[in-house]
């Protein structure tokens, strides 16, 4: 049985940005990073859904 790998938020963001900024599908990135394409698709979807929060104003 293999041990479950854990990835840092920084690594996930780097991979997703690579997928977004280059014409790279989840399948291609999956082979490059050795991570299942379903996992990469989930990361990308989460990134897209949460990115607007970066621009929300926080109370001072």
PDB file of N, CA, C and O in Angstrom:
ATOM      1  N   UNK A   1       0.843  -1.176   0.000  1.00  0.00           N
ATOM      2  CA  UNK A   1       0.000   0.000   0.000  1.00  0.00           C
ATOM      3  C   UNK A   1       0.892   1.244   0.000  1.00  0.00           C
ATOM      4  O   UNK A   1       1.842   1.337   0.777  1.00  0.00           O
ATOM      5  N   UNK A   2       0.581   2.179  -0.863  1.00  0.00           N
ATOM      6  CA  UNK A   2       1.406   3.381  -0.954  1.00  0.00           C
ATOM      7  C   UNK A   2       0.915   4.439   0.021  1.00  0.00           C
ATOM      8  O   UNK A   2      -0.266   4.501   0.363  1.00  0.00           O
ATOM      9  N   UNK A   3       1.842   5.259   0.452  1.00  0.00           N
ATOM     10  CA  UNK A   3       1.511   6.347   1.359  1.00  0.00           C
ATOM     11  C   UNK A   3       0.933   7.504   0.555  1.00  0.00           C
ATOM     12  O   UNK A   3       1.433   7.838  -0.519  1.00  0.00           O
ATOM     13  N   UNK A   4      -0.111   8.102   1.078  1.00  0.00           N
ATOM     14  CA  UNK A   4      -0.760   9.224   0.413  1.00  0.00           C
ATOM     15  C   UNK A   4       0.173  10.432   0.398  1.00  0.00           C
ATOM     16  O   UNK A   4       0.727  10.821   1.426  1.00  0.00           O
ATOM     17  N   UNK A   5       0.334  11.014  -0.787  1.00  0.00           N
ATOM     18  CA  UNK A   5       1.205  12.187  -0.909  1.00  0.00           C
ATOM     19  C   UNK A   5       0.437  13.446  -0.529  1.00  0.00           C
ATOM     20  O   UNK A   5      -0.765  13.558  -0.769  1.00  0.00           O
ATOM     21  N   UNK A   6       1.150  14.379   0.062  1.00  0.00           N
ATOM     22  CA  UNK A   6       0.561  15.680   0.410  1.00  0.00           C
ATOM     23  C   UNK A   6       1.330  16.754  -0.343  1.00  0.00           C
ATOM     24  O   UNK A   6       2.556  16.709  -0.449  1.00  0.00           O
ATOM     25  N   UNK A   7       0.587  17.715  -0.860  1.00  0.00           N
ATOM     26  CA  UNK A   7       1.189  18.794  -1.633  1.00  0.00           C
ATOM     27  C   UNK A   7       0.908  20.115  -0.936  1.00  0.00           C
ATOM     28  O   UNK A   7      -0.178  20.327  -0.397  1.00  0.00           O
ATOM     29  N   UNK A   8       1.893  20.997  -0.952  1.00  0.00           N
ATOM     30  CA  UNK A   8       1.720  22.306  -0.329  1.00  0.00           C
ATOM     31  C   UNK A   8       0.786  23.155  -1.183  1.00  0.00           C
ATOM     32  O   UNK A   8       0.661  22.927  -2.386  1.00  0.00           O
ATOM     33  N   UNK A   9       0.133  24.130  -0.564  1.00  0.00           N
ATOM     34  CA  UNK A   9      -0.691  25.049  -1.345  1.00  0.00           C
ATOM     35  C   UNK A   9       0.116  25.763  -2.430  1.00  0.00           C
ATOM     36  O   UNK A   9      -0.399  26.036  -3.514  1.00  0.00           O
ATOM     37  N   UNK A  10       1.376  26.061  -2.136  1.00  0.00           N
ATOM     38  CA  UNK A  10       2.227  26.742  -3.113  1.00  0.00           C
ATOM     39  C   UNK A  10       2.463  25.865  -4.338  1.00  0.00           C
ATOM     40  O   UNK A  10       2.431  26.348  -5.469  1.00  0.00           O
ATOM     41  N   UNK A  11       2.698  24.581  -4.110  1.00  0.00           N
ATOM     42  CA  UNK A  11       2.913  23.658  -5.223  1.00  0.00           C
ATOM     43  C   UNK A  11       1.640  23.527  -6.055  1.00  0.00           C
ATOM     44  O   UNK A  11       1.696  23.537  -7.284  1.00  0.00           O
ATOM     45  N   UNK A  12       0.490  23.404  -5.384  1.00  0.00           N
ATOM     46  CA  UNK A  12      -0.784  23.285  -6.102  1.00  0.00           C
ATOM     47  C   UNK A  12      -1.013  24.514  -6.975  1.00  0.00           C
ATOM     48  O   UNK A  12      -1.411  24.394  -8.134  1.00  0.00           O
ATOM     49  N   UNK A  13      -0.760  25.698  -6.415  1.00  0.00           N
ATOM     50  CA  UNK A  13      -0.942  26.933  -7.174  1.00  0.00           C
ATOM     51  C   UNK A  13       0.005  26.980  -8.363  1.00  0.00           C
ATOM     52  O   UNK A  13      -0.384  27.406  -9.450  1.00  0.00           O
ATOM     53  N   UNK A  14       1.236  26.548  -8.168  1.00  0.00           N
ATOM     54  CA  UNK A  14       2.218  26.537  -9.258  1.00  0.00           C
ATOM     55  C   UNK A  14       1.752  25.626 -10.394  1.00  0.00           C
ATOM     56  O   UNK A  14       1.844  25.996 -11.564  1.00  0.00           O
ATOM     57  N   UNK A  15       1.256  24.447 -10.054  1.00  0.00           N
ATOM     58  CA  UNK A  15       0.795  23.501 -11.072  1.00  0.00           C
ATOM     59  C   UNK A  15      -0.417  24.061 -11.810  1.00  0.00           C
ATOM     60  O   UNK A  15      -0.484  23.992 -13.037  1.00  0.00           O
ATOM     61  N   UNK A  16      -1.370  24.611 -11.072  1.00  0.00           N
ATOM     62  CA  UNK A  16      -2.575  25.163 -11.698  1.00  0.00           C
ATOM     63  C   UNK A  16      -2.220  26.347 -12.587  1.00  0.00           C
ATOM     64  O   UNK A  16      -2.744  26.461 -13.695  1.00  0.00           O
ATOM     65  N   UNK A  17      -1.349  27.220 -12.128  1.00  0.00           N
ATOM     66  CA  UNK A  17      -0.930  28.354 -12.959  1.00  0.00           C
ATOM     67  C   UNK A  17      -0.232  27.872 -14.224  1.00  0.00           C
ATOM     68  O   UNK A  17      -0.398  28.464 -15.290  1.00  0.00           O
ATOM     69  N   UNK A  18       0.539  26.813 -14.111  1.00  0.00           N
ATOM     70  CA  UNK A  18       1.182  26.221 -15.283  1.00  0.00           C
ATOM     71  C   UNK A  18       0.123  25.727 -16.267  1.00  0.00           C
ATOM     72  O   UNK A  18       0.257  25.923 -17.475  1.00  0.00           O
ATOM     73  N   UNK A  19      -0.925  25.089 -15.754  1.00  0.00           N
ATOM     74  CA  UNK A  19      -1.995  24.588 -16.617  1.00  0.00           C
ATOM     75  C   UNK A  19      -2.764  25.729 -17.282  1.00  0.00           C
ATOM     76  O   UNK A  19      -3.192  25.611 -18.431  1.00  0.00           O
ATOM     77  N   UNK A  20      -2.938  26.832 -16.557  1.00  0.00           N
ATOM     78  CA  UNK A  20      -3.722  27.956 -17.076  1.00  0.00           C
ATOM     79  C   UNK A  20      -2.918  28.790 -18.067  1.00  0.00           C
ATOM     80  O   UNK A  20      -3.460  29.245 -19.075  1.00  0.00           O
ATOM     81  N   UNK A  21      -1.636  28.996 -17.792  1.00  0.00           N
ATOM     82  CA  UNK A  21      -0.839  29.911 -18.615  1.00  0.00           C
ATOM     83  C   UNK A  21      -0.212  29.250 -19.835  1.00  0.00           C
ATOM     84  O   UNK A  21       0.304  29.941 -20.713  1.00  0.00           O
ATOM     85  N   UNK A  22      -0.248  27.941 -19.900  1.00  0.00           N
ATOM     86  CA  UNK A  22       0.259  27.233 -21.078  1.00  0.00           C
ATOM     87  C   UNK A  22      -0.867  26.384 -21.642  1.00  0.00           C
ATOM     88  O   UNK A  22      -1.778  25.993 -20.912  1.00  0.00           O
ATOM     89  N   UNK A  23      -0.811  26.102 -22.921  1.00  0.00           N
ATOM     90  CA  UNK A  23      -1.871  25.262 -23.502  1.00  0.00           C
ATOM     91  C   UNK A  23      -1.679  23.801 -23.085  1.00  0.00           C
ATOM     92  O   UNK A  23      -1.357  22.942 -23.906  1.00  0.00           O
ATOM     93  N   UNK A  24      -1.883  23.544 -21.797  1.00  0.00           N
ATOM     94  CA  UNK A  24      -1.624  22.217 -21.248  1.00  0.00           C
ATOM     95  C   UNK A  24      -2.912  21.671 -20.637  1.00  0.00           C
ATOM     96  O   UNK A  24      -3.528  22.323 -19.793  1.00  0.00           O
ATOM     97  N   UNK A  25      -3.311  20.491 -21.056  1.00  0.00           N
ATOM     98  CA  UNK A  25      -4.504  19.864 -20.503  1.00  0.00           C
ATOM     99  C   UNK A  25      -4.174  19.212 -19.167  1.00  0.00           C
ATOM    100  O   UNK A  25      -3.008  19.063 -18.799  1.00  0.00           O
ATOM    101  N   UNK A  26      -5.224  18.828 -18.450  1.00  0.00           N
ATOM    102  CA  UNK A  26      -5.010  18.126 -17.185  1.00  0.00           C
ATOM    103  C   UNK A  26      -4.285  16.812 -17.432  1.00  0.00           C
ATOM    104  O   UNK A  26      -3.473  16.387 -16.610  1.00  0.00           O
ATOM    105  N   UNK A  27      -4.568  16.169 -18.550  1.00  0.00           N
ATOM    106  CA  UNK A  27      -3.891  14.913 -18.879  1.00  0.00           C
ATOM    107  C   UNK A  27      -2.401  15.101 -19.100  1.00  0.00           C
ATOM    108  O   UNK A  27      -1.591  14.297 -18.637  1.00  0.00           O
ATOM    109  N   UNK A  28      -2.039  16.168 -19.812  1.00  0.00           N
ATOM    110  CA  UNK A  28      -0.619  16.447 -20.049  1.00  0.00           C
ATOM    111  C   UNK A  28       0.087  16.789 -18.737  1.00  0.00           C
ATOM    112  O   UNK A  28       1.181  16.295 -18.466  1.00  0.00           O
ATOM    113  N   UNK A  29      -0.542  17.633 -17.933  1.00  0.00           N
ATOM    114  CA  UNK A  29       0.044  18.006 -16.643  1.00  0.00           C
ATOM    115  C   UNK A  29       0.126  16.787 -15.729  1.00  0.00           C
ATOM    116  O   UNK A  29       1.064  16.652 -14.943  1.00  0.00           O
ATOM    117  N   UNK A  30      -0.858  15.907 -15.839  1.00  0.00           N
ATOM    118  CA  UNK A  30      -0.863  14.682 -15.044  1.00  0.00           C
ATOM    119  C   UNK A  30       0.375  13.841 -15.312  1.00  0.00           C
ATOM    120  O   UNK A  30       1.013  13.341 -14.386  1.00  0.00           O
ATOM    121  N   UNK A  31       0.701  13.694 -16.563  1.00  0.00           N
ATOM    122  CA  UNK A  31       1.894  12.922 -16.920  1.00  0.00           C
ATOM    123  C   UNK A  31       3.169  13.643 -16.482  1.00  0.00           C
ATOM    124  O   UNK A  31       4.117  13.013 -16.013  1.00  0.00           O
ATOM    125  N   UNK A  32       3.184  14.959 -16.639  1.00  0.00           N
ATOM    126  CA  UNK A  32       4.380  15.730 -16.291  1.00  0.00           C
ATOM    127  C   UNK A  32       4.661  15.715 -14.787  1.00  0.00           C
ATOM    128  O   UNK A  32       5.808  15.559 -14.368  1.00  0.00           O
ATOM    129  N   UNK A  33       3.610  15.877 -13.976  1.00  0.00           N
ATOM    130  CA  UNK A  33       3.778  15.970 -12.525  1.00  0.00           C
ATOM    131  C   UNK A  33       3.513  14.650 -11.799  1.00  0.00           C
ATOM    132  O   UNK A  33       3.689  14.564 -10.583  1.00  0.00           O
ATOM    133  N   UNK A  34       3.091  13.624 -12.539  1.00  0.00           N
ATOM    134  CA  UNK A  34       2.768  12.317 -11.959  1.00  0.00           C
ATOM    135  C   UNK A  34       1.684  12.446 -10.882  1.00  0.00           C
ATOM    136  O   UNK A  34       1.815  11.926  -9.774  1.00  0.00           O
ATOM    137  N   UNK A  35       0.619  13.151 -11.243  1.00  0.00           N
ATOM    138  CA  UNK A  35      -0.541  13.341 -10.376  1.00  0.00           C
ATOM    139  C   UNK A  35      -1.770  13.044 -11.228  1.00  0.00           C
ATOM    140  O   UNK A  35      -1.819  13.434 -12.395  1.00  0.00           O
ATOM    141  N   UNK A  36      -2.752  12.367 -10.668  1.00  0.00           N
ATOM    142  CA  UNK A  36      -3.950  11.997 -11.428  1.00  0.00           C
ATOM    143  C   UNK A  36      -4.620  13.234 -12.011  1.00  0.00           C
ATOM    144  O   UNK A  36      -4.697  14.278 -11.362  1.00  0.00           O
ATOM    145  N   UNK A  37      -5.107  13.103 -13.255  1.00  0.00           N
ATOM    146  CA  UNK A  37      -5.740  14.248 -13.911  1.00  0.00           C
ATOM    147  C   UNK A  37      -7.008  14.688 -13.187  1.00  0.00           C
ATOM    148  O   UNK A  37      -7.357  15.868 -13.233  1.00  0.00           O
ATOM    149  N   UNK A  38      -7.703  13.773 -12.524  1.00  0.00           N
ATOM    150  CA  UNK A  38      -8.899  14.156 -11.768  1.00  0.00           C
ATOM    151  C   UNK A  38      -8.528  15.056 -10.586  1.00  0.00           C
ATOM    152  O   UNK A  38      -9.281  15.964 -10.233  1.00  0.00           O
ATOM    153  N   UNK A  39      -7.382  14.806  -9.984  1.00  0.00           N
ATOM    154  CA  UNK A  39      -6.901  15.644  -8.874  1.00  0.00           C
ATOM    155  C   UNK A  39      -6.551  17.033  -9.400  1.00  0.00           C
ATOM    156  O   UNK A  39      -6.907  18.042  -8.791  1.00  0.00           O
ATOM    157  N   UNK A  40      -5.853  17.078 -10.530  1.00  0.00           N
ATOM    158  CA  UNK A  40      -5.471  18.370 -11.110  1.00  0.00           C
ATOM    159  C   UNK A  40      -6.697  19.164 -11.534  1.00  0.00           C
ATOM    160  O   UNK A  40      -6.735  20.382 -11.359  1.00  0.00           O
ATOM    161  N   UNK A  41      -7.692  18.496 -12.086  1.00  0.00           N
ATOM    162  CA  UNK A  41      -8.926  19.184 -12.473  1.00  0.00           C
ATOM    163  C   UNK A  41      -9.619  19.766 -11.249  1.00  0.00           C
ATOM    164  O   UNK A  41     -10.160  20.871 -11.306  1.00  0.00           O
ATOM    165  N   UNK A  42      -9.606  19.028 -10.143  1.00  0.00           N
ATOM    166  CA  UNK A  42     -10.218  19.516  -8.904  1.00  0.00           C
ATOM    167  C   UNK A  42      -9.461  20.728  -8.372  1.00  0.00           C
ATOM    168  O   UNK A  42     -10.072  21.703  -7.934  1.00  0.00           O
ATOM    169  N   UNK A  43      -8.113  20.666  -8.410  1.00  0.00           N
ATOM    170  CA  UNK A  43      -7.305  21.810  -7.976  1.00  0.00           C
ATOM    171  C   UNK A  43      -7.621  23.039  -8.817  1.00  0.00           C
ATOM    172  O   UNK A  43      -7.783  24.140  -8.290  1.00  0.00           O
ATOM    173  N   UNK A  44      -7.705  22.843 -10.121  1.00  0.00           N
ATOM    174  CA  UNK A  44      -7.967  23.961 -11.032  1.00  0.00           C
ATOM    175  C   UNK A  44      -9.334  24.570 -10.746  1.00  0.00           C
ATOM    176  O   UNK A  44      -9.474  25.793 -10.708  1.00  0.00           O
ATOM    177  N   UNK A  45     -10.343  23.723 -10.544  1.00  0.00           N
ATOM    178  CA  UNK A  45     -11.687  24.220 -10.258  1.00  0.00           C
ATOM    179  C   UNK A  45     -11.708  24.994  -8.944  1.00  0.00           C
ATOM    180  O   UNK A  45     -12.328  26.054  -8.858  1.00  0.00           O
ATOM    181  N   UNK A  46     -11.043  24.478  -7.935  1.00  0.00           N
ATOM    182  CA  UNK A  46     -10.982  25.161  -6.643  1.00  0.00           C
ATOM    183  C   UNK A  46     -10.254  26.500  -6.771  1.00  0.00           C
ATOM    184  O   UNK A  46     -10.668  27.493  -6.173  1.00  0.00           O
ATOM    185  N   UNK A  47      -9.184  26.525  -7.537  1.00  0.00           N
ATOM    186  CA  UNK A  47      -8.424  27.751  -7.775  1.00  0.00           C
ATOM    187  C   UNK A  47      -9.322  28.807  -8.423  1.00  0.00           C
ATOM    188  O   UNK A  47      -9.335  29.964  -8.002  1.00  0.00           O
ATOM    189  N   UNK A  48     -10.062  28.403  -9.436  1.00  0.00           N
ATOM    190  CA  UNK A  48     -10.936  29.332 -10.153  1.00  0.00           C
ATOM    191  C   UNK A  48     -12.052  29.837  -9.239  1.00  0.00           C
ATOM    192  O   UNK A  48     -12.383  31.022  -9.262  1.00  0.00           O
ATOM    193  N   UNK A  49     -12.631  28.946  -8.438  1.00  0.00           N
ATOM    194  CA  UNK A  49     -13.719  29.345  -7.546  1.00  0.00           C
ATOM    195  C   UNK A  49     -13.249  30.276  -6.435  1.00  0.00           C
ATOM    196  O   UNK A  49     -13.986  31.178  -6.035  1.00  0.00           O
ATOM    197  N   UNK A  50     -12.044  30.075  -5.935  1.00  0.00           N
ATOM    198  CA  UNK A  50     -11.559  30.864  -4.802  1.00  0.00           C
ATOM    199  C   UNK A  50     -10.789  32.121  -5.200  1.00  0.00           C
ATOM    200  O   UNK A  50     -10.567  32.989  -4.356  1.00  0.00           O
ATOM    201  N   UNK A  51     -10.387  32.240  -6.433  1.00  0.00           N
ATOM    202  CA  UNK A  51      -9.561  33.381  -6.836  1.00  0.00           C
ATOM    203  C   UNK A  51     -10.228  34.740  -6.629  1.00  0.00           C
ATOM    204  O   UNK A  51      -9.521  35.701  -6.325  1.00  0.00           O
ATOM    205  N   UNK A  52     -11.553  34.878  -6.778  1.00  0.00           N
ATOM    206  CA  UNK A  52     -12.139  36.198  -6.521  1.00  0.00           C
ATOM    207  C   UNK A  52     -11.922  36.698  -5.093  1.00  0.00           C
ATOM    208  O   UNK A  52     -11.937  37.906  -4.857  1.00  0.00           O
ATOM    209  N   UNK A  53     -11.724  35.794  -4.145  1.00  0.00           N
ATOM    210  CA  UNK A  53     -11.500  36.210  -2.754  1.00  0.00           C
ATOM    211  C   UNK A  53     -10.213  37.015  -2.597  1.00  0.00           C
ATOM    212  O   UNK A  53     -10.069  37.772  -1.638  1.00  0.00           O
ATOM    213  N   UNK A  54      -9.285  36.855  -3.526  1.00  0.00           N
ATOM    214  CA  UNK A  54      -8.037  37.612  -3.460  1.00  0.00           C
ATOM    215  C   UNK A  54      -8.276  39.111  -3.585  1.00  0.00           C
ATOM    216  O   UNK A  54      -7.485  39.920  -3.100  1.00  0.00           O
ATOM    217  N   UNK A  55      -9.367  39.469  -4.237  1.00  0.00           N
ATOM    218  CA  UNK A  55      -9.625  40.872  -4.525  1.00  0.00           C
ATOM    219  C   UNK A  55     -10.693  41.473  -3.622  1.00  0.00           C
ATOM    220  O   UNK A  55     -11.085  42.625  -3.807  1.00  0.00           O
ATOM    221  N   UNK A  56     -11.162  40.708  -2.655  1.00  0.00           N
ATOM    222  CA  UNK A  56     -12.133  41.245  -1.715  1.00  0.00           C
ATOM    223  C   UNK A  56     -11.419  42.181  -0.750  1.00  0.00           C
ATOM    224  O   UNK A  56     -10.274  41.950  -0.361  1.00  0.00           O
ATOM    225  N   UNK A  57     -12.113  43.226  -0.382  1.00  0.00           N
ATOM    226  CA  UNK A  57     -11.525  44.169   0.565  1.00  0.00           C
ATOM    227  C   UNK A  57     -11.755  43.648   1.972  1.00  0.00           C
ATOM    228  O   UNK A  57     -12.851  43.203   2.314  1.00  0.00           O
ATOM    229  N   UNK A  58     -10.723  43.708   2.770  1.00  0.00           N
ATOM    230  CA  UNK A  58     -10.868  43.292   4.161  1.00  0.00           C
ATOM    231  C   UNK A  58     -11.071  44.532   5.023  1.00  0.00           C
ATOM    232  O   UNK A  58     -10.537  45.599   4.722  1.00  0.00           O
ATOM    233  N   UNK A  59     -11.843  44.386   6.093  1.00  0.00           N
ATOM    234  CA  UNK A  59     -12.046  45.546   6.975  1.00  0.00           C
ATOM    235  C   UNK A  59     -10.739  45.954   7.641  1.00  0.00           C
ATOM    236  O   UNK A  59      -9.908  45.113   7.984  1.00  0.00           O
ATOM    237  N   UNK A  60     -10.577  47.239   7.815  1.00  0.00           N
ATOM    238  CA  UNK A  60      -9.334  47.764   8.399  1.00  0.00           C
ATOM    239  C   UNK A  60      -9.422  47.829   9.892  1.00  0.00           C
ATOM    240  O   UNK A  60      -8.468  48.246  10.548  1.00  0.00           O
TER     241      UNK A  60
END
